[in-house]
Amino acid sequence: MRGCFGGCTFCSITEHEGRIIQSRSESSILREIEEIRDRTPGFTGVISDLGGPTANMYRLACKSREIERNCRKLSCVFPDVCPNLDTDHSALIGLYRKARELPGVKKILIASGVRYDLAIRDPAYVRELVSHHVGGYLKIAPEHTEPGPLSKMMKPGLSAYDRFKELFEKFSKEAGKEQYLIPYFIAAHPGTTDEDMLNLALWLKRNGFRADQVQAFLPSPMALATAMYHTGRNPLKGIHRDRGETVTSPKGLKQRRLHKAFLRYHDPENWPLLRETLRRMGRADLIGSGKRHLIPLWQPSGTGLGGGEGARAGRKHGPQRLLTQHTGLPPRTDGGRTARGPSPANPPADRRPQRAFTQGSPCGAGKRRGRS
């Protein structure tokens, strides 16, 4: 399956694969599952993920070919699901059932990529997914809780997430399974303020989430959010020489680190930075040991000395080795050198450009270094 009609501004799938979904035939998918079963040594009978980044867009399309041909909307699901979009998941449900009935296949899992604002339009799909295709945890991507960042991301509001969570828990209980949703969030996206991240952190604590791995926005080619990041304008609105909606992007290392720290409010390494910020924002009432507080007043010994995010590594924060074919890889059959082996006598010439961006300062927000 190729394409995506979601149109999320931080993602470029729509730009390089198209907005119209190109679905493989059912027989082609089943045949590939059989090939995995027959050709994989030690195959355990589990297909770890059937779907990819657009897990439940299989065979979904506009109800009218003429409308689809002429429509110029960036997204079929923002700000709400288009009434011309067919959200019937019956073809996908049939594929799931045939896949799990194949001999030698014990489990077909959907690990992530479920567009929950589409799924809630077809509760039968949610039931099928939850009853047979979740391996204990299902990752979904609300990305944020606040309307400001969500409008810049072209993502639905939390009401769609709440409805999907309600269906997920209902059908999990009916199936007699203990299963959990793992939400993904983005820090430092264009249009995100410190207040937005604070509200997200409070939502996380209120709902009992402690994020282990978090992601910060990085401008990537062909993404609309990258245009926001570099120009400070919102391309989703009209752009003119002397007017248009401005977009503020967190760019400095300290602010980007702060936004990630809000997502990991429970990490003691982030508490000094968060205390300083909460006092600056006039929210010292959130510092304390009660349930209504975000972080405590006390600090565990030996923590909070790194400025947030725990121990860091890289050019600016200490030694870090990245294993590549030039710096060392595991032993190869052709007799190449082993991982972390000594450097070659004649190292390859430095082919980097005269100026390169440093870690922590994407797209030139920080200092640049010259080649010696």
PAZAPA-421705 format. One record per atom (N, C-alpha, C): x, y, z; residue in one letter. Coordinates in pm, whole numbers, plus 50000, padded with zeros to 5 digits. Example, Ala and Ser with C-alpha at 12.3 -4.5 7.8 and 13.67 -1.06 7.14 Angstrom:
<recs>
513194943150780A
512304955050780A
513204967050780A
512854977550708S
513674989450714S
512905000350787S
</recs>
This chain:
<recs>
500854988250000M
500005000050000M
500895012450000M
500585021749913R
501335034249903R
500365045849913R
500895057149961G
500095069349967G
499495071650104G
499005083850125C
498345087450250C
497545100150227C
496295100050268F
495465112050253F
495335119550385F
496215116350481G
496175123250611G
496695137450601G
497805139250529G
498335152650508G
499005158950627G
499475151250724C
500165156950841C
501335165450795C
501465177450849T
502455186850796T
503885182850827T
504125174750930F
505485170750964F
505935158450886F
505065152850806C
505335140450732C
505285143350583C
506115136350506S
506155138750362S
505655126850281S
504985117350344I
504475105750270I
503525110250159I
502625119550192T
501675124250092T
502395130449973T
503475137850001E
504195144749893E
504925135149801E
505545124649856H
506335116049766H
505635103049728H
504485100149789E
503745088149748E
502365091249695E
501885103449718G
500575107249666G
499485106549771G
498405113849745R
497295114349839R
496305102949816R
496305097149697I
495385086149665I
496055072949701I
495355064649776I
495905052049824I
496005042049708I
497195036149694Q
497425025449596Q
497535012349673Q
496515004149669S
496464991949751S
496874979649670S
497684971249732R
498014958449671R
496794949349671R
496814939449583S
495704930049582S
495794920949705S
494664915949743E
494594906849859E
495464894549837E
495414888849716S
496194876749688S
497694879449696S
498114891449654S
499534894849661S
500024895349805S
499224901049893I
499614902050034I
499654888350099I
498654880250072L
498614866750130L
499774858350079L
500104860149952R
501224852649895R
502544856649961R
502694869249992E
503934873550059E
504014867950201E
502894867450270I
502904861450404I
503324846850396I
502834839650295E
503224825650278E
504714824350247E
505254833750168E
506684833450139E
507514836050264E
507054845250349I
507754847750476I
507724835050561I
506574828550564R
506444816050642R
507364805050590R
507474803950459D
508224792850400D
509714795450391D
510124808050382R
511524810950356R
512284816250479R
511574819450586T
512244824950704T
512664813750797T
513974812050819P
514414801650913P
513914804451053P
513374794451117G
512884796051254G
511644804551265G
510854805351161F
509624813151165F
508704808251277F
508274817351362T
507484813651481T
505984814151457T
505584818551338G
504144819551310G
503564833251335G
504414842951368V
503944856351401V
504394866351294V
503444873451235I
503734884751146I
503664897151233I
504794903751253S
504884914151356S
504114926751322S
503914929651194D
503164941851159D
502644940551018D
501344941751003L
500694941250871L
499984954650851L
500614963650781G
499954976350760G
500904987750730G
501904989850814G
502835000850791G
502295013950845G
502805025350794P
502435038350850P
500995042450824P
500325036150729T
498905039150704T
498115026050718T
498115020750838A
497645007050861A
496205004750820A
495325014450841N
493895012050814N
493355020750701N
494205023950604M
493725031050484M
493575021750364M
493725008950387Y
493654999050278Y
492314999850207Y
492355002050077R
491175002749989R
490215014350022R
490655023850104L
489805035550131L
490045045950023L
488965052149977A
489075061849868A
487855070849868A
487915080849784C
486785089949768C
485615082549704C
484415085949743K
483225079349689K
483005082849542K
483535094149500S
483355098649361S
484705100349293S
484925093349183R
486165094849108R
486315109049054R
485235115249015E
485305128748961E
485735138749068E
485145137549187I
485535146349297I
486995143949333I
487395131349337E
488775127949370E
489755133949271E
489365134149145R
490215139249039R
490405154349050R
489375161249097N
489405175849097N
489675181949234N
489625174049338C
489805179349473C
491255183849494C
491415195249559R
492755200549587R
492995202149738R
492185195749818K
492385196549963K
493675189350001K
494375194650099L
495615188550144L
495375175750223L
494205174750286S
493905163150370S
492445159350357S
492185146350360C
490795141450356C
490215139650496C
491045142150599V
490595139450736V
490785151350830V
491185162850776F
491365174750860F
490665186650795F
489955194750874P
489765194051019P
488805183251065P
488095177150971D
487245165751003D
487265156350883D
486805144150903V
486775134450794V
485805139250686V
486275139650563C
485465144650451C
484255135550431C
483065141350409P
481865133150387P
481945125050258P
482845128850167N
482985121250042N
483945109450055N
484585107950171L
485535097050190L
484815084450238L
485055073550171D
484475060650210D
485315054750323D
484735053550442T
485475048550559T
485085034250596T
484565026850501D
484185012850524D
485435004150524D
485734997750637H
486944989650652H
486704974750622H
485594971350557S
485254957250539S
486314949850458S
486914956450357A
487964949850278A
489164946350366A
489514955250457L
490654952850546L
490324942050648L
489104942050698I
488684931550793I
488774917950725I
488294917050600G
488384904450527G
489814899850507G
490724909450479L
492134906050463L
492714900750593L
492414907250705Y
492894902550835Y
492454888050861Y
491194885150833R
490664871750862R
491334861050775R
491514864250648K
492154854450559K
493624852550596K
494294863150638A
495704862250674A
495914853550796A
495074854950896R
495294847151019R
494804832651006R
494094829650895E
493674815850872E
494684807950790E
495744814450745L
496754807350666L
497434796750752L
497694784950697P
498384774450773P
499764779250819P
500084776350943G
501384780150996G
501474794251050G
500424802051033V
500404815751085V
499574815951213V
500234819351323K
499554819451452K
498974833151487K
499674843651447K
499264856951490K
499644867251385K
498704875951353I
498944887451266I
498774899851352I
499834907451367L
499794919151454L
499754932151375L
499084942051432I
499124955851383I
499774963851495I
501024967751473A
501794973951580A
501554988951590A
501344995551478S
501185010051479S
500575014451347S
500465027551328G
499995032851202G
498495033851189G
497745030651295V
496285031251288V
495845045751297V
495115050151199R
494545063551200R
493225062551276R
493255066551404Y
492115063751492Y
490885072251459Y
491085084051396D
489915091951359D
489135085451246D
489805076951166L
489105068851067L
488495056451131L
489235050351222A
488785037851282A
487475039551358A
487295050951425I
486075052651504I
484845054051415I
485055056551285R
483925056951192R
483405042951161R
484185032651196D
483795018851168D
484105010251290D
483225010251392P
483495002651515P
483744987751491P
483204982351381A
483454968251351A
484924965751327A
485594975351266Y
487034974051245Y
487784974351378Y
487394983551466V
488064984551597V
487894971451673V
486714965551666R
486474952751734R
487394941851679R
487484941151546E
488324930951482E
489794933051520E
490234945551515L
491614948851548L
491944945151692L
491114949451784V
491384947451927V
491264932851966V
490324925651907S
490084911751945S
491164902251895S
491804905451782H
492704895551720H
494094900651684H
494324913651678H
495554918351614H
496384928051698H
496134928751826V
496944937151915V
497754928052006V
499034930252009G
499914921852092G
500144927552230G
499104932452295G
499234938152428G
499294953252427G
500014958852329Y
500164973352317Y
499884977652173Y
499194988752159L
498944994652028L
499415009052030L
500315012451939K
500855026051932K
499995034451838K
499555045851888I
498825055351806I
499435069151828I
499105078751744A
499835091351744A
498905103451752A
498455107051873P
497725119751886P
498625131751859P
499945130251887E
500995140151865E
500955151951961E
499755156252003H
499665167052101H
498255167552158H
498075176152257T
496755177552319T
496175191352295T
496985201052255E
496545214952248E
496155218952105E
495095226852091P
494605230651957P
495625238051872P
496475246451935G
497465254151857G
498405245351777G
499175236651844P
500065227651769P
499325218151677P
498175213051722L
497425203551639L
496975209851508L
496605222651512S
496175229251389S
497335230951291S
498555232551344K
499735233651257K
500165219951205K
499845209451279M
500165195851236M
499105190051142M
497925196051139M
496765190551070M
496395176851127M
496305176551259K
495915164451331K
494595166851403K
493785156151425P
492495157851492P
492665161151640P
491625166451699G
491645169551841G
491555157051927G
491655159152058L
491665147752150L
490335140652161L
489255146652112S
487955139952121S
487965126852041S
488655126751928A
488765114451849A
489575103951923A
490645108151989Y
491455098852070Y
490625093052184Y
489865101652252D
489055096952364D
488025086652318D
487415088952203R
486425079552150R
487085066352113R
488265066852050F
488955054552015F
489385046952141F
489855054052241K
490255047752367K
489065040752432K
487905047152425E
486685041152481E
486345027952410E
486395028052276L
486125015852200L
487185005252226L
488445009452231F
489565000252253F
489384992852386F
489095000252490E
488934994052622E
487684985252629E
486624989552563K
485384981652562K
485604968252495K
486194968252375F
486374955752301F
487484947152362F
488474953152426S
489484945252497S
488854937752612S
487954944352683K
487264937752795K
486384926552745K
485674928952633E
484814918552577E
485644906452533E
486854908852485A
487724897852440A
488474891252555A
488334896852677G
489024891252793G
490514893552789G
490934904952729K
492364907952716K
492714920852790K
493914920852848E
494444932952909E
495404939452810E
494964950252748Q
495724956752642Q
495774971752667Q
496804978152612Y
497044992152642Y
497354999952515Y
496965012752517L
497315022052411L
498595029352450L
499505030952354I
500725038552374I
500665050752282I
500395062552338P
500315074452252P
501685080452225P
501855085452103Y
503085092452063Y
502835107552063Y
503855115052105F
503745129552104F
505025135552046F
504895147451989I
506025154551931I
506295167152012I
507565169352046A
507975181652112A
508565191252011A
508465204152042A
509135214651964A
508635215751820A
507395212151796H
506845213851661H
506545228651638H
506675233551514P
506315247551487P
504915250751539P
504795262251603G
503525266351660G
503305261851803G
504295255051862T
504175250051999T
504825259752095T
504105263652199T
504625272652301T
504985264752426T
505685271352519D
505985265052648D
504705261352721D
503695269952712E
502405267152778E
501755254652719E
501855252952587D
501305240952524D
501975228352579D
503285228652593M
504005216952643M
503705214552790M
503515225152866L
503125223553007L
501765216653016L
500815221052936N
499495214752938N
499555200152895N
500435197152798L
500605183252757L
501195174952871L
502175180452942A
502775173253054A
501745170553163A
500885180453190L
499835178453291L
498855167753246L
498545167353115W
497655156953064W
498295143153079W
499585142253050L
500295129553063L
500255124553207L
500525133653302K
500505129453442K
499105125753487K
498125133453445R
496735130853484R
496265117253434R
496795112953319N
496385100153260N
497375088853289N
498375091553372G
499285080953416G
500305076653313G
500675085453220F
501665081853119F
503045087053160F
504055078553141R
505445082453161R
506225078453036R
506465088152951A
507095085352822A
508545081152842A
508915070152780D
510295065352787D
511115071252673D
510585070452552Q
511255076152436Q
510355086952377Q
510945098652355V
510175109852300V
510885114952175V
510135121852093Q
510705127151970Q
510515142251963Q
511535148951916A
511475163351892A
511425165651742A
510675175651702F
510515178651560F
511855182351498F
512135176451383L
513265180251300L
512755183451161L
513085194951105P
512595198350970P
513155188850865P
512275182750790S
512685173150688S
512195177950551S
512845173550444P
512475178250310P
511025174950276P
510375183750203M
509045181950145M
507915182350248M
508205186150372A
507155186950473A
506725201450492A
505415203650503L
504905217250521L
505395223450651L
505555215150754A
506045220450881A
507455225950868A
508235220750773T
509575225950749T
509485240150694T
508495242550609A
508295256150558A
507935265650672A
507105260950765M
506785269150883M
508035272150963M
508865261950981Y
510065263151063Y
511015273751006Y
511215273550875H
512195282450814H
511655296450786H
510385297550749T
509855310550708T
509145317950821T
508675310550923G
507895317051027G
506495320550982G
506065315050871R
504705317350818R
503955304150811R
502635305250809N
501785293350802N
501295291450659N
501845281750585P
501415279650446P
500015273750434P
499435269550547L
498045264550543L
497055276050529L
497525288150556K
496715300150540K
497245308050421K
496535318350384G
497005326650274G
498285334050312G
499275333650224I
500545340450249I
500695352050151I
500885363950206H
501075375950124H
502325383250171H
502765392650092R
504005399550124R
503925406950257R
502775413150284D
502665421550402D
501695416250508D
501195404350489R
500285398950590R
500275383650583R
499695377450682G
499655362950690G
499905358450833G
499505346450864E
499665341251000E
501125337551027E
501665342951133T
503045339651170T
503065327351260T
504135319751251V
504315307551330V
505655308251402V
505625307051532T
506855306951610T
507305292551631T
508565289851603S
509105276251617S
510165275851725S
510125265851814P
511205264151912P
512475259751841P
513505268251844K
514725265351769K
515965264251856K
516055272451959G
517245271852043G
517365258652116G
518605254652143L
518835241852210L
518155241352345L
518205252352421K
517605252452555K
516095250552548K
515435257552455Q
513975256252446Q
513575242552393Q
514305237252297R
513995223852246R
514185213452356R
515245215252434R
515485206152546R
514375207352649R
513905219552671L
512805221652766L
511545214552721L
511225215552592H
509995209252542H
510075193952556H
511245188352533K
511395173952556K
511315170752704K
511825179652788A
511775177352933A
510345176952983A
509465185152924F
508055184652964F
507455170852934F
507845164852823L
507335151452791L
507865141052889L
509065143452943R
509655134153041R
509725141053177R
508575145953220Y
508475153253347Y
508875144653466Y
508795131453451H
509075122353562H
510545119353580H
511385123853487D
512815121053493D
513505131353583D
514135127153693P
514795136753784P
515835145553715P
516415140653604E
517395148653534E
516775161553479E
515485161353456N
514805173053399N
514225182453503N
514195178453628W
513505186353730W
514085200253751W
515425202153759P
515925215853776P
515495225253663P
515565220553540L
515145228653426L
513655231853433L
512845221953472L
511405224053480L
511045233353596L
511735232253710R
511475241353822R
511745255853780R
512885257953718E
513235271553672E
512175276853576E
511715268453486T
510735272853386T
509375275453449T
508945266753539L
507635268553603L
507605281453685L
508705284553752R
508755297053827R
508715308953733R
509425308053621R
509405318853524R
508015320853465R
507265309853445M
505935310553387M
504865314253489M
505275316053616G
504295319053721G
503485306953763G
504035295053742R
503335282753779R
504095274953886R
504625282053983A
505315275454094A
504365266854175A
503065269054157D
502085260754228D
502125246154184D
502815243354072L
502915229554023L
504155222454077L
504895229054166I
506085223054226I
505745218554367I
505855205754392G
505535200354524G
505365185354518G
504935179654628S
504845165054638S
503425159654631S
502465168254605G
501085163754598G
500705158354461G
499525152554452K
499055146954326K
498825157754220K
498515169854266R
498245180554170R
499525187054119R
500665183254176H
501935189054136H
502555181254021H
503345188153942L
504005181653828L
505355175753868L
506135183253943I
507455178553986I
507655182054133I
508515174754205P
508715177254349P
509725188454374P
509765192954500L
510735202954541L
512125196954562L
512165184454605W
513435177954638W
514095172454512W
515395170354521Q
516165165354407Q
517015153454452Q
516885141754387P
517725130254423P
519205133454405P
520005128454496S
521445131054491S
522055125954361S
522915134154302G
523625130154181G
522845131554053G
521655137754057T
520845139553936T
520665154353907T
520245157053785G
519935170753747G
521125179453719G
522265173553692L
523485181253669L
523765183453521L
523025176653434G
523325177253291G
522475187053213G
521635194753281G
520815204653210G
519575198953147G
519195186653184G
517995180753127G
518295169453032G
517305160453014E
517375149052922E
518405138652965E
518915139353087G
519875129253131G
521225131153064G
522055120953073A
523385121753013A
523275122752862A
524035131952803R
524005133952658R
525345130152600R
525355126952474A
526595123552406A
526585129552268A
527765131752213G
527865137752081G
529005147552077G
529125154751966R
530265163651950R
530315174252059R
529125179152103K
529105190052199K
529035185252343K
528805172352365H
528555167552500H
529395155552537H
530385152152459G
531225140852495G
531445131652378G
532315121752394P
532635112652283P
531455103752246P
531305101352120Q
530255092552070Q
530735086251941Q
530625073051928R
531045066251805R
529825061151732R
529795063951605L
528715059251520L
529305048551428L
528825036251439L
529415025451362L
528915025751218L
529855027851126T
529575027250983T
530665018950917T
530605017650787Q
531645009950718Q
533005016850728Q
533025029750764H
534285036950776H
534815037250918H
533955036051019T
534405037051157T
534385023751231T
533915013251167G
533955000151230G
532594993351232G
532534981251180L
531314973251179L
531654959351230L
530664951051262P
530944937151299P
531724930051188P
532414919051221P
533234912051120P
532444908650996P
533074910450879R
532424907550752R
533084895350687R
532374889350599T
532894877250534T
534054880250441T
534164892950399D
535244896350307D
536524900250380D
536544898050512G
537764900850587G
537894915150633G
536804922850625G
536854936750671G
537114937550820G
537504949450866R
537864950651006R
536634950051095R
536834946951221T
535744944651314T
535264957751375T
534154956751445A
533594968551510A
534574974151612A
534634987451619R
535494994451714R
536954990751698R
537334986151579G
538734982751554G
539554995251534G
540864993751520P
541735005351501P
541435012251369P
541725025151365S
541485032751243S
542465028351136S
542095028851010P
542995024750903P
544195034050894P
545285028850837A
546495036750826A
546285049250742A
545515047750636N
545235059250549N
543735062050552N
543275070150646P
541835072750654P
541325079750531P
540075077450494P
539525084050374P
539485099050391P
539585106050280A
539555120650284A
538225125550337A
538285136450411D
537065142450465D
536295149050352D
535145143350319R
534345148550208R
533175157150256R
533205160750384R
532115169150433R
532215183150375R
531105190350368P
531145204150319P
531925213050415P
532265225050369Q
533055234150450Q
532385237250582Q
531055238050583R
530335240950705R
529295230050727R
529215225150849A
528225214750881A
527495218951006A
526225215151016F
525415218751132F
525785209951249F
525755215651367T
526115208251487T
524915201151543T
525165190951625Q
524075183751690Q
523325193251781Q
521985192151779G
521175200551865G
520805213851802G
521315216451681S
520945228951616S
520545226151472S
519415218951450P
518995215351315P
518775227651228P
519195226351103C
518995236751004C
519665249951043C
520785248951118G
521585260751138G
521155269851251G
520305264851345A
519875273351455A
521025276051551A
522005266951557G
523125268551651G
524375272751579G
525525270751646K
526805274751588K
527195265151478K
528055269951389R
528585261551282R
530095260151302R
530605249451251R
532035247251265R
532655246251127R
533855250551114G
534555249750987G
535445237550984G
535835233450867R
536705221850854R
538145226450870R
538865219550957S
540255223350981S
541145218050871S
</recs>
